[in-house]
């Protein structure tokens, strides 16, 4: 199938599919006319990549996961280790975002939002921590 069909079936833009080919995450065949020819297996790999990326896995992590996907003798412990590491990263990001939310919430609640020039948000951004 051509890249347009592979794009539709994998829910990935053609540009992303070409990028994945450039970095050797997928290796589609070539038709007689030289155009890419995506197999059903290629589309499965593209869907795998789309889902993995949507869960926050990096390209390198996707490469590792694809390697495990291809290895029928894999240990699920290896997959779980990668997923647990990603889960830890996500939890840390959530903690950071909650801290940012609390700080911004505090600043917003202390800003009168009127026509006066005094603003604790601007003061904080400028390094004046009077809020």
C-alpha positions, 0 to 999 in steps of 0.5 A, spaced: 500 500 500 502 507 498 504 512 504 497 515 503 493 508 505 498 507 510 497 514 513 490 513 514 490 506 517 496 508 522 493 515 524 500 518 522 501 523 517 505 521 511 511 526 514 512 522 520 512 515 517 517 518 512 521 520 518 520 513 521 523 510 515 529 515 515 531 513 522 530 506 521 524 505 525 520 502 519 523 499 513 517 499 507 519 495 501 519 498 494 514 497 489 517 496 481 516 504 480 520 505 486 515 508 491 514 505 498 510 499 499 507 498 506 505 492 508 500 490 513 506 488 518 509 495 517 502 498 518 502 494 525 509 497 527 506 504 525 500 503 530 505 501 535 509 507 534 503 512 534 501 509 541 507 508 544 509 516 542 502 518 545 504 515 551 510 519 552 515 514 549 521 517 546 524 515 539 529 511 543 525 508 547 520 506 541 526 503 538 527 498 544 520 497 545 520 495 537 526 490 538 522 487 544 516 487 540 520 483 534 523 478 539 518 473 541 523 470 546 522 477 550 522 477 557 516 481 559 520 484 565 524 487 560 518 491 557 515 492 564 522 495 566 521 500 560 514 502 562 516 503 569 521 508 568 516 512 563 511 511 569 516 514 574 518 520 569 510 521 568 509 522 575 515 526 576 512 531 571 505 531 574 509 533 581 512 539 577 506 541 574 502 541 580 507 545 584 507 550 578 499 550 578 500 551 586 505 557 585 501 560 579 494 559 583 497 563 589 500 569 584 493 569 581 489 569 587 493 575 590 493 579 583 487 584 584 486 584 576 484 592 576 487 598 573 492 599 578 500 597 576 501 593 582 501 586 580 504 580 584 505 576 578 509 581 574 513 582 581 514 574 581 516 574 574 521 579 575 524 576 581 520 580 586 517 575 591 513 579 595 506 575 593 
